[in-house]
Amino acid sequence: MMTKYYDLSGTYKAYSNDGKNLFSESGEHIGYFMNGFLYNPGGAAIGHVRDKKILDKKGQTLYYTA
Protein backbone atom coordinates (compact mmCIF):
# COMPACT_ATOMS: atom_id res chain seq x y z
CA MET A 1 0.00 0.00 0.00
CA MET A 2 1.36 3.41 -0.95
CA THR A 3 1.53 6.09 1.74
CA LYS A 4 1.54 9.68 0.46
CA TYR A 5 3.27 12.50 2.36
CA TYR A 6 2.39 16.19 2.13
CA ASP A 7 4.10 19.43 3.15
CA LEU A 8 2.46 21.94 5.49
CA SER A 9 0.64 23.63 2.61
CA GLY A 10 -1.01 20.30 1.73
CA THR A 11 1.04 19.73 -1.43
CA TYR A 12 1.89 16.11 -2.24
CA LYS A 13 5.67 15.75 -1.87
CA ALA A 14 6.69 12.14 -1.24
CA TYR A 15 5.55 8.55 -0.95
CA SER A 16 6.51 5.17 0.46
CA ASN A 17 5.45 1.88 -1.11
CA ASP A 18 6.91 -0.34 1.60
CA GLY A 19 7.02 1.76 4.79
CA LYS A 20 10.82 1.47 4.73
CA ASN A 21 11.89 3.87 1.97
CA LEU A 22 10.78 7.41 1.13
CA PHE A 23 10.74 8.77 -2.43
CA SER A 24 10.00 12.24 -3.82
CA GLU A 25 6.97 12.66 -6.06
CA SER A 26 9.34 12.35 -9.04
CA GLY A 27 10.73 9.03 -7.77
CA GLU A 28 14.05 10.19 -6.28
CA HIS A 29 15.08 8.21 -3.19
CA ILE A 30 14.93 10.64 -0.24
CA GLY A 31 15.87 8.15 2.44
CA TYR A 32 14.83 5.23 4.60
CA PHE A 33 12.98 4.70 7.87
CA MET A 34 14.64 2.81 10.71
CA ASN A 35 13.93 2.72 14.46
CA GLY A 36 11.54 5.69 14.28
CA PHE A 37 13.94 7.93 12.33
CA LEU A 38 14.29 9.00 8.71
CA TYR A 39 17.81 8.77 7.29
CA ASN A 40 19.11 10.08 3.98
CA PRO A 41 20.67 7.52 1.58
CA GLY A 42 24.10 8.30 3.05
CA GLY A 43 22.95 7.32 6.54
CA ALA A 44 22.63 10.78 8.14
CA ALA A 45 19.49 11.39 10.21
CA ILE A 46 17.03 13.79 8.58
CA GLY A 47 14.40 13.63 11.31
CA HIS A 48 12.12 11.36 13.25
CA VAL A 49 8.63 9.95 12.89
CA ARG A 50 5.91 10.85 15.37
CA ASP A 51 2.32 9.79 14.83
CA LYS A 52 1.60 10.62 11.18
CA LYS A 53 4.36 13.24 10.84
CA ILE A 54 8.00 13.36 9.89
CA LEU A 55 9.68 15.99 12.05
CA ASP A 56 13.08 17.59 11.43
CA LYS A 57 15.84 17.81 14.04
CA LYS A 58 14.24 20.96 15.49
CA GLY A 59 10.84 19.28 15.85
CA GLN A 60 9.25 21.11 12.92
CA THR A 61 6.99 19.18 10.54
CA LEU A 62 8.66 18.24 7.25
CA TYR A 63 5.85 16.01 5.97
CA TYR A 64 2.61 14.52 7.19
CA THR A 65 0.34 11.76 5.99
CA ALA A 66 -3.43 11.61 6.15
C-alpha positions as CSV (number, residue, x, y, z in Angstrom):
1,M,0.0,0.0,0.0
2,M,1.4,3.4,-1.0
3,T,1.5,6.1,1.7
4,K,1.5,9.7,0.5
5,Y,3.3,12.5,2.4
6,Y,2.4,16.2,2.1
7,D,4.1,19.4,3.1
8,L,2.5,21.9,5.5
9,S,0.6,23.6,2.6
10,G,-1.0,20.3,1.7
11,T,1.0,19.7,-1.4
12,Y,1.9,16.1,-2.2
13,K,5.7,15.7,-1.9
14,A,6.7,12.1,-1.2
15,Y,5.6,8.5,-1.0
16,S,6.5,5.2,0.5
17,N,5.4,1.9,-1.1
18,D,6.9,-0.3,1.6
19,G,7.0,1.8,4.8
20,K,10.8,1.5,4.7
21,N,11.9,3.9,2.0
22,L,10.8,7.4,1.1
23,F,10.7,8.8,-2.4
24,S,10.0,12.2,-3.8
25,E,7.0,12.7,-6.1
26,S,9.3,12.4,-9.0
27,G,10.7,9.0,-7.8
28,E,14.0,10.2,-6.3
29,H,15.1,8.2,-3.2
30,I,14.9,10.6,-0.2
31,G,15.9,8.2,2.4
32,Y,14.8,5.2,4.6
33,F,13.0,4.7,7.9
34,M,14.6,2.8,10.7
35,N,13.9,2.7,14.5
36,G,11.5,5.7,14.3
37,F,13.9,7.9,12.3
38,L,14.3,9.0,8.7
39,Y,17.8,8.8,7.3
40,N,19.1,10.1,4.0
41,P,20.7,7.5,1.6
42,G,24.1,8.3,3.0
43,G,23.0,7.3,6.5
44,A,22.6,10.8,8.1
45,A,19.5,11.4,10.2
46,I,17.0,13.8,8.6
47,G,14.4,13.6,11.3
48,H,12.1,11.4,13.2
49,V,8.6,10.0,12.9
50,R,5.9,10.9,15.4
51,D,2.3,9.8,14.8
52,K,1.6,10.6,11.2
53,K,4.4,13.2,10.8
54,I,8.0,13.4,9.9
55,L,9.7,16.0,12.0
56,D,13.1,17.6,11.4
57,K,15.8,17.8,14.0
58,K,14.2,21.0,15.5
59,G,10.8,19.3,15.9
60,Q,9.2,21.1,12.9
61,T,7.0,19.2,10.5
62,L,8.7,18.2,7.2
63,Y,5.9,16.0,6.0
64,Y,2.6,14.5,7.2
65,T,0.3,11.8,6.0
66,A,-3.4,11.6,6.2
